Amino acid sequence: MSSLPMASSPRVLEPIDRISEVLFGLIMVLTFTGSLSVAEAGREDVKTMLVGALGCNLAWGLIDAIFYLMGCIAEHGRNLATFRAVKHARDERVARRIVSDALPPIVASLLDEAELDDIRGRLQRMPEPDGAGRLTHDDYLGALGVFLLVFLSTFPVALPFMLMADVRPAMRLSNTVAVISLFLTGYVFGRLSGHRAWLFGIGMVALGLVLVGLTIALGG
């Protein structure tokens, strides 16, 4: 199985999860900075944009954190249900199939019936953990990490508007930071997924700009 009912993940957040949250935060803040008119915007417009960007990412960071905890609850519940199904299964073939289905397909394909039976036997001898299915300390840390990644990813793109009085150079610097951030996000994603990192970096920049353009066009 991916984990026992109450086993903790070796990482609070997997790298792909971190990248996804950073990308989400970047796109959200870009929808605000991208809608700012360089020719017409004054300091009040910039202030309104910054408040909107920070508030939006704050709200979505909280929402994402809640969804993360809901996902943890669902995962713990599935693991507990699998544990109980194996433990109380009377038919060896049924128990073997449950164990096999709970494993990643490539791992399950490498195990023969004896090895699956060994896993089944260990699970059946194992007592049910106390508090099985409940949220753990790592779950709450993961939710906090999700919130911080979404919220803090606002600042690199928004910071030029906080530090520079002139909107035009602030916009240029902000866009440069955004493009670099999108490229690095895609680059890391490409490396982790075993593909050409630079190609994924360029693709992430293009994807991010397209998503931002669609969001602005649709009134987001």
N, C-alpha and C positions, 0 to 999 in steps of 0.2 A: 504494500500500500504506500501512498505518497507520504503518509506519516501515521503514527498511532494516534488514537483519539486525543490524547493530551500532549503529544510530543511537540516540542518547540522547533520551529524552523531554525537552522543554523544562522540564517540571516533574517533580521527583522523585515527588511525590504530587499527584494531581489533587484539586481541592477536594471533589468528591463522595466520594473515597476518605477524605479527612480527616474529613468529616462522619460517614461510616459508622463509622469507628473510634471517634470520640468517642461516638457514640450507643451503640455496643456496650459501651464501657467504663462509660458511665453506667448502662445497664441492669444490667450485672453487679454494680456496687456497690450499686445500689438493691435488688437481691434480698437483700442482707445487711442493709442498714439498715432495709428494710421488714419484715423478720422479727423485729426487735427489739421486745420488749414494753416500752412506756414504764412501765407500772404495776409490772412485776416486775424489770426489768433493773437490775443493779448495775454497779459499775465493772468487775468481772471479766467480766460479760457483754459490756460495751462493748468491753473489751480483746480478748475472743475474736472479736467481730464485726469489729473493725478488722483484726486479724491475718488473719482469713478473707478479708475484702474485698481487702486489699492482696495477699495471697498468690494469690488467685484471679485478679485482674487482672494480676499479674506473670506467672503461668503462661499465661494466655490471650494476653497481649501477646507472649510468646515463640512460642506456637503460631501466632498470626496472622502474625508476622514470617516464620516458616518457610513458611507457606502462601503468603505474598506472594512469597518467593523462588522457590517452586515454580511459581507463576504466571508469574514473569519467565522462568524457564527454558522453560516451555511456549510463551510468546509469542515468545521468540527463536528457538525451534525452528521454529515455524510460519512466521515471517518468512524464515528461512534456507531452509526447504523451498520457499516461494513463489519466492524469488529464484532458486534452482537450477532450479525447474521452468520459469520464464520463460526463463532463460538458455540452457537446453538444449532448449527446445521447437523442433521442426522444422516444426510446422504453425502458421502465423500465426494462424489462427482459435483454436486451442487456447491459444496464448500470450496472445492478446487477451482471451480469456475468463478466464484466470488473473489477469491484471492487473485486469480489471473486478471480479472476485469479491473481490479483496483490498482494493478501495477501499470507502469508505462508500457505500451505495446511492444516496444523493442526489448524491454527487460523480460516481459512475460514470454516472449517468443524463445528466449534462451533457456527457460526453465522446463525441466521435464516433470512428470507427474510426481516422482519421488521428492523432488525439491519443493514443489507446491504443497505436497502433503506435510513436509517438514515445517513450512511456514504456518500451515493450517494448525498443526499440532501445537506449535509454540503459542499461537494466538488462543487456542482453546484452553491451554494451561494457565494463561495469563489472567490475573484478576482484573476486573474493571477498575480503571483508575478513579480516584476520588475527584469529584468536580468535572467529570468528563463532559465535554460539550460546551463548557463555559469559556468566556473570554479570558485570555491569559495576559500576563504582564507584557509579553512581547507583542501581543495584539494591540494593546493600547500604545506601545511605543511606535508600532508601525503606523497607526492612525495619526499620531503626532508627527511622524516623519512625512506622511502624505500631506498633511496640512502645511508644514513648513516649506516643503518643496514647491507647492503651488503658490503659496504666498510670497516667499522670498525670491522666487524667480521673477517677480514683478520689478524688483529694485534695479538690477543692472540696466534694464531698458528705460526705466523711468528716471533714473538718477541724473542723467544729463539735464532734464527739465528742472530738477531741483537745484542744480548747481549753476546753471547758466541762465542769464537774463534774456539773451537773444534767442528767440524761438528757432530761427533758421539753422544756426550751427548746432543747437541742442537736438533738433530733429535729425540732422545728418549723423551726429555722433550716436544718437539712440538707434537709428536704423543700422548703423555699422555694428554696434554691439549686438543687436537682434540677429543680424545675418550670421555673425561669428558664433553666437550661441546656438542658433539652429544648426549650423554646420557641425559644430562640436557634438551636439546631441545626436545627429545622424551618424557621425563618424564613430562614436562610441557604440551606438546601436549596431552598426555594420560589423564592427570588430567582435562584439559579443555574439552576434548571430552567424559568424563565420563567413561573411560576405565581404566584398570590396568596401572598405571603410570610407574611402574618399568619395566613392560613387553614392553611397548612402548619405554622406554629408551633403553633397550637392542636391540629392533628391529631397532631403529633409528641408533644405532651404526653399526649394521650389514648392513642396507640399505645404509648408508653413505659410508662404506668401499667398498661395491659392486659397487656403482655408481662411486666412485673414481677409482677403478680398471678398470672398463669398459671404463671410459673416457681416462685413461692413455693408455690402450691397443689399443684404437681406434685413438690414436694420438692427443687427446685433451689437 
